[in-house]
Amino acid sequence: MRIEGNNKIVFIKRSGDFVPVGCLTSNSLSESSETFDTTTRNSNGWSTFLPDLQNFSISLEGVQVNNENLIDISQLKALKRAQVRITWGIGESFDNIEEQGKGYIVDIEDNAEVNQDATFSATIQGWGEITTPQEALGVNLEEFLEDGEQNLIQP
């Protein structure tokens, strides 16, 4: 089953409700983990490591529109300038959020080329962890990590 980009909408919570970020043409969620090297006797000369701190960012690109039902460029700028920690969500609709978290808008670009639609881009730098509603895994996390023989697979 294909998942279309049209089904991955970015929302920002405004007055307690998730509101779509206006007229996005693309968005991406990027995660990474810092690691630290480890040493084991059985590595046979191969490097080993363990993951440590995790972080994420969300990149947004879109066409500027004036619509009170969307988060527009002026609101994104205001949130960035005021250094407001936001709550974001990604999903098919405001009542079907697949992942959510908190973050700060740390980068914004307002583009206005002659005879073209005005566009924008922004980056949300994650703060804390990403949460996923339990139903997104299909089962709870312990059942998801169970190996079929009543043993939990250790992350």
C-alpha positions in Angstrom: 0.0 0.0 0.0 1.4 3.4 -1.1 1.4 6.3 1.3 0.9 9.6 -0.5 2.5 12.8 0.6 -0.9 14.4 0.5 -1.7 12.3 3.6 1.1 13.7 5.7 -0.1 17.1 6.8 1.8 19.2 9.4 -0.3 20.8 12.1 0.5 23.3 14.8 -1.7 23.5 17.9 -3.5 26.9 18.2 -5.9 27.6 21.0 -6.0 23.9 21.9 -6.8 22.6 18.3 -4.5 21.3 15.6 -4.5 23.7 12.6 -2.8 22.8 9.3 0.3 24.8 8.3 -0.9 26.6 5.2 -0.6 25.2 1.7 2.5 23.0 2.1 4.2 21.6 -1.0 6.6 19.4 1.0 7.5 18.5 4.5 9.9 16.1 6.1 10.6 14.8 9.5 14.3 14.0 10.2 15.5 12.0 13.2 19.0 11.2 14.4 20.8 9.7 17.4 24.1 10.7 18.8 26.3 7.7 19.6 29.3 6.9 21.8 31.9 4.3 21.0 32.1 1.1 23.1 34.7 -1.6 23.4 34.0 -5.3 23.4 36.3 -8.3 23.5 34.4 -10.1 20.8 34.2 -7.3 18.2 37.1 -8.8 16.2 38.4 -5.4 15.3 35.0 -3.9 14.3 33.8 -0.8 15.9 30.9 -0.9 18.3 28.7 1.8 19.7 25.5 2.6 21.7 22.9 5.2 20.7 22.6 8.1 23.2 20.7 11.4 22.8 18.1 11.6 20.0 17.0 14.7 18.2 14.7 15.6 15.3 13.6 18.5 13.0 10.8 19.1 10.6 11.3 21.0 7.4 8.4 22.8 5.7 8.0 24.3 2.3 4.9 25.9 0.9 3.0 28.5 -1.1 1.8 31.6 0.9 -1.9 32.0 1.3 -4.2 34.2 3.4 -6.7 31.9 5.1 -7.8 32.2 8.7 -8.2 28.4 8.9 -4.5 27.8 8.3 -1.2 28.7 10.1 0.2 31.2 7.6 3.7 32.8 7.2 2.9 35.8 9.4 2.0 33.4 12.3 5.1 31.3 11.7 7.2 34.4 11.9 5.5 35.6 15.1 6.1 32.2 16.7 9.7 32.2 15.7 10.4 35.8 16.8 8.7 35.3 20.2 10.6 32.0 20.6 7.4 30.2 21.5 7.6 26.4 22.0 4.9 24.9 19.9 3.1 21.6 19.8 3.1 20.1 16.3 1.4 17.0 14.8 1.6 15.1 11.6 -1.3 13.1 10.2 -4.1 12.8 7.6 -6.3 15.3 9.5 -6.6 17.2 12.8 -8.4 14.3 14.4 -6.0 11.6 13.0 -2.6 12.7 14.2 0.0 9.9 13.8 3.0 11.6 15.5 3.3 14.7 17.6 5.7 16.6 19.8 7.0 20.0 20.8 9.6 22.3 19.2 10.7 25.7 18.2 10.6 27.4 14.8 14.3 28.1 14.4 14.6 29.0 10.7 12.1 30.7 8.3 12.4 32.0 4.8 9.9 34.3 3.1 10.3 34.2 -0.7 8.6 36.6 -3.1 9.8 36.3 -6.7 8.4 38.6 -9.3 5.5 37.1 -11.3 5.5 34.0 -9.1 3.5 32.8 -6.1 5.1 33.8 -2.9 6.6 30.8 -1.1 8.0 30.1 2.3 10.1 27.5 4.1 10.6 26.9 7.8 12.3 24.5 10.2 10.9 23.2 13.5 13.7 22.0 15.8 12.4 19.3 18.1 12.2 19.7 21.9 11.8 16.5 23.9 10.5 13.3 22.4 8.2 12.4 19.6 5.0 10.7 20.8 3.1 8.2 18.7 -0.4 7.2 19.6 -0.5 3.5 20.5 -2.7 2.6 17.7 0.0 3.6 15.2 1.9 0.5 16.1 -1.2 -1.7 15.7 -0.5 -3.1 19.2 1.1 -1.8 22.4 4.9 -1.4 22.5 5.5 -4.6 24.6 3.5 -6.7 22.1 5.3 -5.0 19.2 8.7 -5.9 20.7 7.8 -9.5 21.8 9.7 -12.1 19.8 6.8 -14.7 19.6 8.1 -16.7 22.5 7.1 -14.4 25.3 10.5 -12.7 25.3 10.8 -9.0 24.9 13.4 -7.8 22.4 15.5 -5.3 24.1 15.9 -2.0 22.3 
